[in-house]
């Protein structure tokens, strides 16, 4: 595949989690999260955003979010649960993107704040319309999505290399 093919990076923050007496990694979704995650999936399907590969944090709330979101897509993408996405730094997330096989054109990451928001903000050298101010004003709430366009191969994903083309939250 040519490196000239535009690629998309889809970022999804896990949906609202509950706070039971379990480790942070094992926190499940709250009732609101179980309602918002499928809505995020319906938005992706309606917007024609269909990831080929999804890398998802191993945290329970991220896995549950992805399962509910993916059920709304016309076709479930290949999914890899990657422990590096849990408590990942901005640099670690960029490294994960850089490792992606260039045969993939649409890559989704399901993770956590503050790193998912930081990644969207760092990659976005440009943005369409009011997407970036809305994203930064809202602080990337649970179940929010950002879609970025990247020209070049995955190794070219770095600060300012992408364009923020869509930003969505379940409670806009």
C-alpha positions in Angstrom: 0.0 0.0 0.0 1.3 3.4 -0.9 2.3 5.8 1.9 0.3 8.4 0.0 -3.0 6.8 1.1 -4.6 8.9 3.8 -4.9 7.2 7.1 -7.3 7.7 10.0 -6.6 7.6 13.7 -9.8 7.1 15.7 -9.4 7.8 19.4 -12.1 6.7 21.9 -11.9 7.4 25.6 -13.6 4.6 27.6 -17.1 5.3 28.7 -18.1 6.3 32.3 -16.7 3.9 34.8 -18.1 2.8 38.2 -16.0 3.1 41.4 -16.5 -0.3 43.3 -13.9 -1.6 45.7 -11.6 -3.1 43.0 -8.3 -2.2 41.5 -8.3 0.7 39.0 -7.6 -1.7 36.2 -10.7 -3.8 37.1 -13.2 -1.0 37.3 -16.3 -1.8 35.2 -18.6 0.6 33.4 -21.2 2.5 35.2 -24.8 2.5 34.0 -24.2 5.7 32.0 -21.2 4.2 30.4 -23.2 1.1 29.3 -25.6 3.5 27.6 -23.0 5.9 26.1 -20.7 3.2 24.6 -23.2 1.9 22.0 -24.1 5.5 21.1 -20.4 6.1 20.2 -20.6 3.0 18.0 -23.7 4.3 16.3 -22.0 7.6 15.7 -19.0 5.9 14.1 -21.2 3.7 11.9 -23.3 6.8 10.8 -20.2 8.8 10.1 -18.7 6.0 7.9 -15.8 5.5 10.3 -15.0 1.8 10.3 -11.6 1.0 11.8 -9.7 -2.0 10.4 -7.7 -2.5 13.5 -8.6 -1.5 17.1 -6.0 -1.5 19.8 -7.8 -1.5 23.2 -6.5 -1.0 26.7 -6.7 -4.2 28.9 -8.6 -2.3 31.6 -12.1 -3.7 32.2 -13.8 -0.4 31.5 -12.0 0.0 28.1 -12.8 -3.6 27.1 -16.4 -3.2 28.0 -16.6 0.1 26.2 -15.1 -1.4 23.0 -17.4 -4.5 23.1 -20.5 -2.3 23.3 -19.2 0.2 20.7 -18.1 -2.5 18.3 -21.5 -4.2 18.4 -23.0 -1.2 16.6 -20.5 -1.3 13.7 -21.4 -2.9 10.4 -18.4 -5.2 10.8 -16.2 -5.9 13.9 -12.6 -4.9 13.2 -9.7 -7.0 14.2 -9.1 -6.2 17.9 -5.9 -6.4 19.9 -6.0 -5.8 23.7 -2.7 -4.1 24.5 -1.6 -3.6 28.1 0.6 -0.7 27.0 -2.5 1.5 26.5 -3.4 1.3 30.2 -1.6 4.3 31.9 0.2 5.1 28.7 2.1 8.3 28.3 1.7 10.5 25.2 5.1 9.2 23.9 4.1 5.6 24.5 0.8 6.0 22.5 2.7 7.6 19.6 5.1 4.7 19.6 2.2 2.2 19.5 0.8 4.1 16.4 4.3 4.1 14.8 4.4 0.3 15.1 1.2 -0.2 13.1 1.5 -2.2 9.8 1.2 0.1 6.8 -1.5 -2.2 5.3 -3.9 -0.7 7.9 -5.5 2.5 6.8 -7.9 3.1 9.8 -6.6 2.5 13.3 -8.6 2.9 16.5 -7.2 3.3 20.0 -9.5 2.8 23.0 -7.9 4.2 26.1 -7.8 6.6 29.0 -7.4 10.2 29.8 -5.3 12.2 30.1 -3.3 10.4 27.4 -6.1 10.1 24.8 -6.8 13.8 24.9 -3.1 14.7 24.9 -2.6 12.4 21.9 -5.5 14.0 19.9 -4.2 17.5 20.8 -0.6 16.7 20.0 -1.2 15.0 16.7 -3.5 17.7 15.4 -1.4 20.3 13.6 -4.6 21.5 11.9 -8.3 21.0 12.6 -11.6 21.4 10.7 -14.0 24.0 11.8 -14.5 24.3 15.6 -13.4 20.7 16.3 -10.2 21.6 18.3 -11.7 24.4 20.4 -14.7 22.1 21.3 -12.3 19.2 22.1 -10.1 21.4 24.4 -13.0 23.2 26.0 -14.7 19.9 26.8 -11.7 18.2 28.1 -12.4 14.9 26.2 -15.1 13.4 28.4 -15.9 9.7 28.7 -17.0 8.0 25.5 -15.8 10.9 23.4 -14.3 10.3 20.0 -11.7 12.1 17.9 -10.9 11.3 14.3 -7.7 12.5 12.8 -6.4 12.2 9.2 -2.8 11.4 8.6 -1.0 11.7 5.3 2.0 9.3 5.2 2.8 6.1 6.8 2.3 5.3 10.5 5.9 6.1 11.3 5.1 9.7 10.3 2.6 10.1 13.2 4.2 12.7 15.4 3.4 16.1 16.9 1.4 18.2 14.5 1.4 15.6 11.7 -2.4 15.0 11.5 -5.6 17.0 11.0 -8.5 16.7 13.5 -11.4 16.1 11.2 -14.1 15.1 13.7 -14.8 15.3 17.4 -17.9 13.9 19.1 -19.2 13.4 22.6 -22.3 11.6 23.7 -23.7 14.6 25.6 -23.2 17.5 23.2 
